[in-house]
Amino acid sequence: MRKIRQFKIGLKAARVNVGLTQAEVSKRLGISNNTLIKWESGVDSPKVNQFEKLCKLYRIPQDNIDLLHERR
């Protein structure tokens, strides 16, 4: 049986895919724009509840987001 590799993208790519700006996401989540920039650049990571909100907003399963994507 062949193993299927899961496709993962970073937070910035997920945001861009749904056509949202950093300002729009920050406003919807009630966070600062600086916080979102840190998450997207890999400097910091969202807390679990914030990550769940991001995935719902971006319409992507949590398993398909790579929080370490930008650090590589």
Secondary structure, 3 states (H helix, E strand, C coil): CCCCCCCCECHHHHHHHCCCCHHHHHHHHCCCHHHHHHHHHCCCCCCHHHHHHHHHHHCCCHHHECCCHHHC
